Amino acid sequence: MGSQGGFGQSKEFLDLIKSIGEARSKAEEDRIVLREIEMLKARLASPNTSKYKLKEYLIRLLYVEMLGHDASFGYIHAVKMTHDENLLLKRTGYLTVTLFLNEDHDLIILIVNTIQKDLKSDNYLVVCAALNAVCRLINEETIPVVLPQVVELLGHHKEAVRRKAVMALHRFYQRAPGSVSHLISNFRKRLCDNDPGVMRATLCPLFDLIMTDVDSYKDLVVSFVNILKQLAERRLPKSYDYHQMQAPFIQIKLLKILSVLGSGDKKASEQMYAMVGDIIRKSDSTTNIGNAILYECICCVSSLHPNPKLLEAAADAISKFLKSDSHNLKYLGIDALSRLIKISPEIAEQHQLAVIDCLEDPDDTLKRKTFELLYKMTKSSNVEVIVDRMINYMISINDNHYKTEIASRCVELAEQFAPSNQWFIQAMNKVFEHAGDVVDAKNAHNLMKLIAEGFGEDDGASDSLLRSSAVESYLGIMGEPKLPSAFLQVICWVLGEYGTADGKYSASYISGKLCDVAEAHSTDDTVKAYAVTAIMKIHSFEIASGRKVDMLPECQSLIEEMLASNSTDLQQRGYELQEVTCLDAHALVNILPMDSTCEKIEIDKNLPFLDAYVQQALEKGAQPYIPENERIGISNISNFPTQEHQESSAHTLRFEPYEFPKPPPVIPPVHPSSTELVQVTEPAYISDIQQPATSVPSASNTESSEIKLRLDGIQKKWGRPTFSSTAPSTFITDTVKIQNEATQHDSVVSSSTKARDFSQDSRKQLPEISPEKQKLAESLFGGASKSDREQPHSQKVLKTQHHTGDKTSVNKSTTSSDATSVKSSEPPPDLLDLGEPSVTRSAPSVDPFKQLEGLLDLTQETTPINTGGVGTSESEAPYFMPLFADMSLTSQSDNDPNPVANMINKNGLAGSTVAYSTQQMNKGPNLKEALEKDAFVRQMGVTTSGQNPNLFKDLLG
């Protein structure tokens, strides 16, 4: 591209690439790219841009995206180019689309139809371009759209199409295995394809399938071995050769598959022995690809059922790697040796000098890999040398992550293969001294536990010797200037438990040392706590043994400092130490017995010693204990207030949930005169649920129904968000018009609420072997193993049972005129209480919004209703209706054009009328009207003089 117009691109494009490459800073590069973006925006928007210029602009957009800038303004042009009939432009469009978009992009939907059409094209190049896009852009939702056409392409006459179809099916399996589970047999068929490229593409999905279910593909072992045999005999065309190796990558994939199929299966492994051995003999170790195949053969041998001849051939190949001057090949040799050492540990002894060379190599990666090998080959005869080498290497590195790993391995090896107590304590001291800050806390606890338990032998003398060695070593280390906190905690604990156990050191001496530790680390509360507790143990053990111990002045000052500490934990320990020094020997023997750390304490979870106390409390009226599994199920119910508390707080705001409602008691029907009866039909909210109203009928054609407050689409302001049958942003304005013949007829109550939206990663081998290296090799590989590596202790898995509470549902029954019961789910409790305190009810109060539901019916223009205090024989009135016992309405004929006026004329001043009107009435300030509203609110059982006097303004006007 150095010449003008190279590869058919314009000079302008070549200048762009040149200027980006010559940019001396990121800022200069950004300026060039931003200038290019502005130019591309203008040219892409121009209608006169030719298609071939557009192709170049899209390629330039790729550079913009690769340099980290946004080029989303040109995505749509790439999508459009995929529709072009020209092959070059179409392939450019598919190229840019697959690089610009991902499978979840919104523009993917625009190219699905194009992909479907191109998959049916007669030009196999177009089909290949579409299959490339399928592999990159088709997501789980659109797989069924193109899956039949991709399966059909598996039989295409062009091998390139068949190969890409197999790759597409493999991609489908990776994204949604269930979508192609019925097409697995197609992979088996394509394994026998005449074209090696199709067969090679089939190996990848088969490898994934074999990793998932090995047993289902055991029958393919013979087929894989035959394919590998053909490759070894060079039967493929020379076009598949790479550095004079016949299809090396196919060989590597086949060896991986055979290692999985032959793992733990002697019969399958026997079918592979001859072929794998032949590959090892024919491999060329002079090239990197030949070494790669050789390494894969060693890995395969380590997975198959052991075969002596193959293990010997693998050991010879490892020797070639370890004797190489290349660090990469040495690394391969160490890794391969660590695999074979699990099967045949004696193989490592053949290469002991090479391993030591790698251990002393300056290459840090090679050295770490060698330590992993030594960790796997550790035994009781070489543990001292290996652990000592690992500790020295741990001290020399600054990588805290790897230092933690090395320290953990040193602790593990020392615990399993420690030859003596003294060596074990010294090794642990080195680990915690140099890596105490990065060692896991459980390793410190394991060390303390090991010192307390000993080595599990019945001979107590060896355990006492271990503890005495630990005390001596820790007393010598305490003078070091910088010790990790975890190590200091171990030191304090050991000195407190066993500092005076052998009688070699006095209690005053140990106490003084502990006080020095607490004073030197005054900012570490944990170390101070351990030191104070250790002093308390020492004094307790001395007093319990009948020996008198004097409190040192420094100990007394430490106690005073603890008592004045801001830490409650340190205060508690200070008070305990102060009280322990005042107790007698008998009490201290029971409180702090000597060497009782590992004693098992049996705990009875039923706590039988509390039975008498519990029985006495129950007799006095205490509530019985409810188990946790039962308590979870009724936790919500237990929070509900009692009936007495509910009635006492009826006139105040309620912030606690309501109890579950119960059906109101049936009131005996009273039969008034026919002129005072109003026909009661099915409740409005039931009819709204069954059949939503689409229009508002006139008053003359509408039957009267019970007055219910319509709450459709309204979310409550208090409590949890509730389901809304309409849009959450619906505005509903309900107007309640209260007319009273004794007063003016302009009293209007309106409510208007708005619902809220709740959104969300070189040293060459010396020709002569030095005596030191020979001695190190003898230490690592010469001795025989005295004991196998101990198995780690089994971990107890605690299973926790999660109990879910029982959900209860309460059905409400609503009695209609034909005595039909309608059950509905209970809505979430509301925090408003509109109940009447003077009315005594046997059932808990229910949601007042549900009681008021249907009070306003948008389907009627004017609906008079009987609000008498007694229910009719046809239906049962809500329980708050007795509030309107003094009100009476008169039913009017459906043909009456003005039922409200007739009711006024008929009743005169004897009662009040409740009506619904769709017309808004204008009203001004009226003192008399305000007094009437206040009286009506008080009659409803609501006091507006609380913390928020305007709380009910939206509801009652």
N, C-alpha and C positions, 0 to 999 in steps of 0.2 A: 504493500500500500504506500510505499515511499514515493512512487511516481504519481503524476497528476491523473486523476480518473482511474486509479487502480480498482480492480474488481467492479468496475462499472459505477462507482460512486462519484459524486460531484467533488470538485475541489473544495467547496465550502465545507463539506462533511469531513474531508481529510484535514483541513485546517483546524476544525473543531477538535479532532482527536489529537492533533499535534499540540495545540495550545493547552489542552488538559494535561498531556504528558509533560509539558515544559513548565507547568505551574510550580512555583517555589513554596507555596504555602496553601493551607486549606482555605484561607480567606480568598486568595486569588482564584483558586479553583471554583469556589462558590460563586464568585462574581461572573466567571465565564459561563457557568451552568445556568445561573439566573437570567443572564442575557440571552442564552439559547432558549430558555423556556418562554420568554416573552416573544421571541421571534417565531417559535413554533406555534404558539397560541394564535398569533395573527395569521399565519399561513394556513393552519388547519381550518380556521374559520372562513377562509376565502373560498367562494364557490368555484373559482377558476383553476383550482389546484388540480393538476393531472394525477392520474392514478399512480404513475411511476414515481412522481415526486412525493406523493403521499406515502408510498412504500418506503422511500428513504427517510421521510420525516418520522415514521413509526420506528425505524431502526435507531434513529437519533434519540427518540424517546426512551429506548432501552438503555442508552448510556446515561440519560438523566436519572432513571430509576436506579441503576446500578450504583450511581454516585450518591444515593440517599436522598434525592429530591422527589417531590410529588409530581407525577405525570398523569394523574387521574383524568385530566381534561381530554386526553387523547385515547382513553380506553374505548369509547364508543366508536371511534374511527377504526380501531383494530377489529372490533366486532363486525363492523360493516364490511371490512375487507375479506372476512371469511366467506361472505356471500358471493364474492366475485367469481366469474366463470373462468378467468385466466388462472392457469395453474400456478404460475410464479406468485401472483398476487394472493391467491388463496392460501398457499403454503406460508407466505409471509404473514398473513393474517392469523393463521393458526399458531405460528411461532410466537408472535407478539401476545396473543391472547393467553396462551399457556404460561407465558412469563409474567404478564401483568396481573392476571386474575388468579384467585384461589377457588376451591370448590364451593365455597359458601358465598361468593360474590353475587350481588343482585343482578349483574348482567349475564350470568350463566344461562338464565332462562331464554335469552335472546338467541343463543347459538345451538340449543338442543335440536331444534328442527333442522338447522343446517347440517349438524352432525348426522342426524338420521338420513337426510338426503344424500350426503356424501358417502355414507357407508354402503349405499346401493349403487354408487357410481361404477361405470365400466372402466375408468382409468384407475389402475391399482395405486398410483401415486397419490391420487385424491383420497382413496380409502386409507392409505397408510397415514396421511396427514390427519384424517379424522380420528383414527385409532390412537394416534399420539395425543390428541386432545382429550379423548375418552379417558386415557390413563391419568391425565392431570386434572381434569375439570369435573368429571361426573361424580356426584356425591351419592350418598346412600338413598336419597329420595328419588333420584333420576335414574338409578341403575335399571329398574324394570323397563324403562322406556327404550333403552338401547340394547338390553341383554339379548333378545332374540336375534337381532341382526349380527351381534358379535359372535354368538354361537354358530350362526350360519356361515360366518367367514372362516371358521375353523376348517372348512372343506374347500377353501378358495384354491384356484390353480396356481397362484403365485405364493412361493414360500415366504416372501417378506410379509405378506398379508397374514398368513397363518401364524407366523411367529409373533406378530404384533397382536393378533387376536388372543393368543395364549397369554401374552403379557397383560392384556386388558382384563381377562378373566382372573388372573392372579391378583390384579389390583382390586377387582371387585371382592375377591375373597378376603383380602386384607381389610377392606373397609366394612363389609357386611358379610360375614361367613355364611349366614343363613340364606342369602340371596342366590348363592351358587352351589349350595349343598347337594342339589340334585344333578349337578353337572360334573361331579368329581371324576366320573368314568371317562370324561373327555380328556383329562390329563393323562390317564393311562394309555389311551389310544394314540395321543400325540407323541408319547414316548417312543413309539414305533414308526414315527414319520420318516420318510425317505430323506428328508433334508436334515443335516446335522444341526443347523441353526434352530429349527423348530424343536428338535430333541433337547438342545441345550436350554432353550427357553422353558421347556417343560420341567426341567430339573428343579428350578426355583420353587414353583408352587408345590411340587411333590415333597421337597425338603420341609416346607412349612407343615404340610399335612402329616408327614411322618413324625415330626416333632410333637404333634398333637396326639396322634394315635399310632404307635409303633406296630402293634400287633396286626393291624389291618393291612399292612404293606409288607409283611414278611415274605409273601409270595413273589415280590419283585426283586429279591436278592439276586436270583439267577440272571435276570435281565440286566441289572446294574453291573454285575461282574462281566457279562458278555460285552457290554458297551465299553467297559474299561479295558477289556482284552483287545478289542478292535483298535482302541486308541494306542495301546502299547505296541501293537503290531503295525501302526502307522497306516491304517487303511483309509484315513480321511484325506481329502484333497490338500495339497500343499498350502492352499490359502488359509488353512486353520493352523499352520505352524507359527510358533512364536519363539525366536531365538533357538531354532532347530529342535524345538519341543513340540510334539503333536498335541494340539488343543490343550494346553496346560491348565487353563481355568476350568475346563470341563472335567479334567482329571481331579482337580482339587475339590470340586463340588461333589463328584462321585465318591471320593474318599470320605468326605464329611458325612454323606448319606450312609455309607457302609459302616462307619464307626457307630452311628446311632442304631442301625438295624442289628449289628452284631454285639452290642453291649449286653452282657449277661446271658447271651444265647450261644451255647457251645455248637449247636447244629449249624446255625447260620454262620458262625465264625469259621467253621471248618471249610465252608464253601468259598471263603475269601482268602484263606492263608496263601495259596499258590499265587494268586493274582497280586496281592499286596507285596509279597516277597519279590516277585518279578519286577514290579515298579521300583522297589528300592534298589535292585541290582542295576536296572537300566537308567536310573536317574543320573543326570549330569550335575555334579557338584561344583562346576566351574562357573555357572551362571546363577544369577539371583532367582530366576524362575525355577531352575532345577533344584535349588536349595529349598524353595518354597514347597515343591512337591515332596521332597524328602522329609521335610518337617511335618507335613500333613500325614505322610505315611507313618511316622513315629507316633503321632497323636492317635491315628487309627489303631496301631498295634497296642497302645496303652488302653484302648477301650474294648478290644476284642478279648475273647477268652484266651488266657495265657498260652503261648506256644514258644518252646525253647529256641527254635531256630529263628523265628521272627524277633524275639527279644535280643538274641545275639546280633542279628543284622542291624537292629535299631541301636544297640550299644556302639557298634562300629560307626554308624552314621553320626551319633552324638560325639564320638571321639574326633571326627573330622571337624565338627563345628567348634569344639573347645580348643583344638590346636590351630585354629585359624587366627590370623592377625586382625581380622575385622571384629569390631566390638558387636556389630549386629549379629554375626554368626555365633559369637560367644554367648550372646544373650539367648539366641535360639537354643544353643546347646544346654544352657542352664535350665531353661524352661522345659525342654524335652526331658532332661534328666529328672527334674522334679515330678514329671508325670510317670516315668518308669519306676521311680524309687518306691512307689506304692505297691507295685507288683513284685519287683525284685530288688530289695534294698542293697544287695551285694554289688549291684552295678555301679553305685557311687564310689566304692572302694577302688575300682579300676581307674577312676578319673580324679583321685584325691588331690594330686598336685595341680591339675588344671583348675579345680575348684578353688584351691588356695590362691592361685594366681589371680583369679577373678575377684577373690575377697580383698586382695591388696591392690586391685586396679584403681586408678584415679577416677574412672568413669563411675559416677554416683549411681546411675540407673542400673548398671551391671552389678555394682556392689549390693544394691538393695535386692535384686533378684537372687543373688547368691545367698543372702541372709534368709530369704524365704526357703531356699533349698536346705540350708543348715537347720532351720526350724523344723522342717519335716523329717530330717534324718537324725534328730537328737535322741540320745539314749543315755542311760545312767553312766556309761563309761566316758562320754564326751561332753556332758552337760556343762562341766566347769569351764572348759575352753570356749564353747559356743556362747554361753551366757556372758562370759567375760569380754569376748569380742563384741557382742551386741551392745553391752553397756558402754564400752569405750567408743563405739560408733555413735551411740545415742548422745554421749556427751559432746561429740564433735559437730553435730548438726544443729541447725536453727529452725528446721521445719517442725513446728509444734504438732502438726497432724501426724507425721511419720514418727516423731518422737513418742507420741502417745501409743502408737501401734507397737513400737519396739519395746517400750516399757511394759505393756500388757503381756507381750510374748515372754519377756524375761521373767515376770512374776509367775506366769503359767508354767514355764519350764522348771523354775526353781521349786515350785510346789510339787511337781510330779516326780522330778528326778534328783532331788537334793541328796547328795551323798552323806552329809553330816549336818548337825544342827548349827554349828558355828558358821559353816559356809553359807547356809541358808540365811542366817541373820545378816551376815556381811553383804550378801548379794542384795537383800531387800533394802539394807541401809543405803547402798549405792544408788539403787533405783529411785528411792524416795528422796534422797538428798539432791539428785541432779534432775529429776523429772517429777517431783512431787506436785507441782502446780498443774501438770497436764495429765497426771495419772487419774484414772477413774476413781471416784470416792469408794466404790465397792471394793477396789483392791486394798484400800487401807483397812476397811472393815474385815475383809478376808484375812489380812495379816494378823489383826488382833484376834480374830476367831481361831486362827491356826495356832497362835501362841497360847491361847487359853485351853484349847482342846488337846494340844500336843499332836503327835503323829498317829494317834489312835492306837498306841500300844498299851498293854496292861502294865508295863514297867513304868512306875511313876518316877523313877530316878532319872530316866532320859528326858521326861517332860520338865522336871525341875532344873535339869542342866540346861535345857533349851531356854527356859525363862531367865535363869541366872545369866546366861550368855547375852540375852537380849538386854537385860538391865545394865550390864557392864558396858556393852557397846553404846547404849543410848546415853549413859552418863558421860562417856567420852566424846560424844557428838554434840551434846548440848551447848558446848562452848563455841560452836561454829557461828559466824556472824549472820549468815543468811540461810535460813532453813525454811522449806515450804510449810504452809499451814497444815496440810494433811499429815506431814511427817511429824510435826510438833504435837498434833493430836494423838498420834500413835505413841509417841514418847511419853506424854503425860499419862495416858491410860495404862501403859505397861508399868511405869514407875508407881502409879497408885495401886495397882493390883499386886505387883510382885516386887516392889522396891525393897521391902524389908522382910520378904518371905524367907530368905536363906540366912538372915541374921548378920550378913556381912556389912550392911550399911545401916546406920541408925535412922530412926524416924526423923530426927531433927535435921540430919544431913539431906535426906530426900526432900523434906519439906522446904528447906532453904533453896534447893535447886529448883523446885517447882515455883517458888515465889520469884526467883530470878527470871524464869521463863515468862511468867505473867507480867512482870514489870518490863521486860524487854519487848514485849508485844502488847503494849497497852491499848493499841487501836484494834486488835483482833479479839472481838468478844468471844468467838468460839474457842480460841486457844485459852483465854482466861477462864472460861467456864470449865474446860477440861482440867486446867491446873487446880482450880478451887475444889472440884469434885475429887481429884486425886489426893489433895491434902486432907479432905474429910475422910476418905477411905483409910489413909495412913493412921490418923488419930483414932479412928474407930477400931481398927485392927489392934492397935497398941493397948487401948483401954480394955477391949474384950479379952486380951491376953493377960491382963492383970499388971501391965507395966504402965508406969506413970510417964506421961509425956507433957513437956512444957511447951506452951505456945510461944513461938519465936516472935520477937517484935515486928519483923517484917511480915509475918503471917497475920498478926493483929492489925497492922496497917492495911494489909490487903483486904481483910474482912471489912474494915471501916470503909474502904473505897468501894467495895461491892455493895454495901448497904446504901451508899449514896449514889449509886449508879442510876442512869436513866433507863437501863435495860431491866425489865422486870425479871428476866431469867437470871441475870447476875445477882439481883437483889434476893431472889428466892434461894439461890445457892449459898449466898452469904449468911442468910438467916439459918439455913439448915446446918451449915458448918458451926455457927455460933451455938446452936442448940445441941448438936452432937457432942461437943466437948463437955456438956453438962450432964450427960446421961451416964448411967452405971453400966457395968460390963454385961449384965444379963440382957438388958434392953438392946445393946449394940450388937450382941450375938444374933439376935433375931432380926434386927433391922438391916445390918450390913454383914452377913456371914462371910467368912474367909473363902476365897476361891469358889464362888458360887455363880460365876458368870455363865457357865454352860449348863447349869441345872435346868431341867425341863419343868415348866410350871403348867400344871393342869388347871384349866379354867372351865368352870361350869357355866355355860351361857344362861342357864335358867335362874341363876342366882338364888338358890333355895334359902339362904340365910335372910332374905328379905321377905319371906312368905308371911311371917307374923306381922311385920310392919304393913304390908300391903293389905292383909285382911282387916287390920285395925282401921286403916284409912278407908276401905270400902264400907265398913260398918258406919263410919261417920258421914257417908254420902259422897265420897270421892268417885269420880268416873273411872270405870275399869279401863285397863290398857288395851288399845286396839293394835293388832299386829300391823307391820308396815305394808304388807301386801293388801290388807283390807283397807288401810288408811288411805292408800293412793286412790282407790276407787270412789271414796266418798269425800275426798278433800274439798271438792267444790261445794257439796251440800253442807258440810260442816261450817262453812263460812256464812251461811245464810242466817239472818237474825231470827229471834224467836217471835212468837205472835205478840207477847206482851211488849217487847221492845219495839215492835213495828207499830203497835197502836199508840205507844207513848210518843213516838217521833213522827206522827202522821202530819203535823203542821210544820215540819222543818224539812230542809233539803235532805234527800236520801242519797248517800254515796256508796252504799253497800248493795250487792246484788239481791234480787228478790228470790223468795223461795219458789220452788216449782209450783205452778198453779194447780188447783183442783177444781172440778166442776162446782159451780155455785149450787146451793140447795134449791130444791124445787119449791116454789111458793104456791100455795093452793090458789087455784084460779078463782077470780071474782067475775061474775057476769053482770056488767053494767047494762044500761039500756042500749038498744040498738043505735040510738042516735049518737051515743057517746063512743061507740066502737069505731076503730079504724082498722081496715083490713091490713094484716101483717103478712107479707110474702117472704120468700127466701131472702136471707141476709145479703146485702149488696156485695160484700166482699167475696162471698161464695160464688155468686153469679159472675163477678169480675174474673175470678180465677178460671171458671169453667168456660166462659165465653166473653172475651174482652169487648167492651162497648166500642162501637165505631162511630156512633153519632149520638147526639143529645136529643131525645124525644121531647115533645111538647108536654106541657103539664096535663093537658086534657087526655092524652093517649097513654099516660104513664100511671101504672098502678102505684099506690103508696107502699112504702117499705119502711123497715126500721131505719132510724137515723144512725148512721155509722160514719166515723171520721175516715176519709179516704187517705191512706198513707202510701199508695202505690208510687214507687220511684223515689220516695223520700228516705234518705239515710238519717238516722237519729244523730243528734249532736252529742249525746252522751252514750257511753257504752261502746261495744265493739261495732265495727262496720257490718251492716246487714245486707242481705241479698236484695237486690232491687229488680223488680220485673221490668222496669224501663231504664232508660239511659241514666247514668249517675248524675248527670248535670241537669236533669229535668227540673223545671220550675213549676210548682203547683201552687196556685193561690186559691185558698178556700175562704169563702166569705160566709159567715154565719150572721144572719140577720135576726135580731131578737125584737119582736114587736110586742108592745104592751099597750092594751087599750086605755089603761089608766094614765099613761104618759104619752109622749110623742112617739111616732112610728119611724124615727130616723136613727135608732141605735144599731150600729153595725160593728161586728167583730170580724177582723180579717187576720189571717196567718199566712206568712210567706217564709219559707225556709229554702236554703241552698245546700245541696249535698257536696261534700268534699271528695276530691279525687285522690285516692291513695296510690301513688305510683309505686320505688326501688333501690470445660481441663491438666599414647599407647605404649601400654607396657608390653614388650615382647617377652616370650618365655625364655628364661635363661637356659643356655645349653647345659650348665652345670647346676646341680641341686645343692643348695646350701644346707648345712647341718640344722639350722633353725627351722627351715621349711620342712625338712624330714621329720623333725621332732613334732612340729605342728600337725603334719599329716598323720603321724602315729597317734596323736591325741584325738584327732577327729575321726579317723576311719579304722584305727588298729584294733581297739578293744571290742570285745563282744558285748552284746546287750545283756545286762543283768535282769532287766525286767521290762516288760512291754509298757508302752505309755498307758497311764491310767486313764480310764474312761472318766469323763467329767460327770459330776453329780447331776442326776436328773432333776430337772426343774419341775416344781409343782405348778400346775396350771390351775389357777383359781377361776372357777366358772361363776359368773354372776348371772343371776336371773333377774330379768326385768319384768316386772309385773305391770301390766297395763290396767288402768282402772276401767270398771264397767261403765258403759255409757247407758244412761237411762233416757228414755223418751217418754214424754207425758202427752197424752192425747186429750184434746179438748173436744167436748161434745157440744154441739149447737143444735138446739131444738127448733125446727121450723114448723110451719103451720101444719104439715102432714106428718109430724113427729118423726122426721128423718134425721139420723145422727151423722154429722160430718166431722171426720177426724183430720187434723192438720198438725204439722210439726210445730213445736213451740219456738217462737222467736227468741233471740237473746234478751235477757232482762234489761229493762230500762231503769234509769236512775231517778225518774220523776214519780212522785207518789201523789196521785190525785184522789186517794181514797177518803171516805168520810170517817172520821174518828169516832163518831157517835154510834155508828152502826156496828153491832157485834156480829161477827160471822164465824162459823165453825171451821171453814176452809181458809187457807192462807190467801192473801190478796194476790191478784193476778195483774198482768201488765195492763195499765190503764189505757195504753195506746190501742191494744187489741179490743178493749171494751168500747173505746170511742170509735173504733174502725167502722166505717160505714155511716157515721153520723152525718157526714156530708156526702151526697151522692151526685156525682157530676152528670149522671144520666137523666136527672130530673130537674126541671126548671124550678118547680115549687113542690115540695113534698111535706105535707103536714104529717105529724106523727103523734100518737098518743103517748104521753110521758107520765102516765099515772103511776102511782107508787105500787100498785098491784099488777101482777102479770095477767094477761088474758088467758083464756083457755087454749088459745092457738099456739102461743109462743111464750118463752120465758124472757123477761126483760133483764138487761144487765143489772148488776147489783147496785150501781150508783143511781139507778133510776128513782129509788124512793126519795131522792133529793127533790124531785119535781112532783111530789105527791099533791102539792097544792095547785098544780097546773093541769089544765084539761084542754083538749082540742076536740074539735068536731070534724068528723069525716064529711067530706063534701063529695058530691057526685063528680064523676069523671067528665061530665059534660059542662060543668060549671066553668065559665071562662075566667072567673076571678075567685078562686077558692079562698085566698087569704082575706080578701075583703069580706066575703060572706062569713068567714069564721069570726071576724071582728064584729060584724053586725049581730051575729047570733049570740055570741058569748058576752058581748059588751065588755064591762070592766071586771068580769068575774075571774079571769085567768090570763095567762100569758101564752103567746104563740111562738113556736120555733120554726123557722122556714129557711129554706136555702134559695138564694137568688143569684143569678149569673151577672146581674148588673151591679156595678160599683156605685155606691151612693156617697156623695160628698157631704161631709159634716164638719162643722166648726166646733170650737170649744163650747162645751155645755156643762155647767156645774151639776145640774140634776142628772144628766146622762152619766157623768163620771161617778157620782154616788151610786147609781144603779149598777154600774159595772163592778164597783168595789163590793157591793152587796152580793152580786152574783158569784164573784170570785171567792168570797168568804163562804158562801153557801156550798161551793164545790170543794171545800176543804183545803184551800191553798192560801197560804199567808205570804204575801209579797214583800213583807217588811224584813226579810232575812238579809243575808250578805249581798244578795244581788236582787234588788227590788224589780229590775227590768227583765228578770229571767223568763217570765211567762208572757212577755209583751207580744212575742210572735204568735203565741198560741191563743191568747184570749183578747188580744187587741189593746 
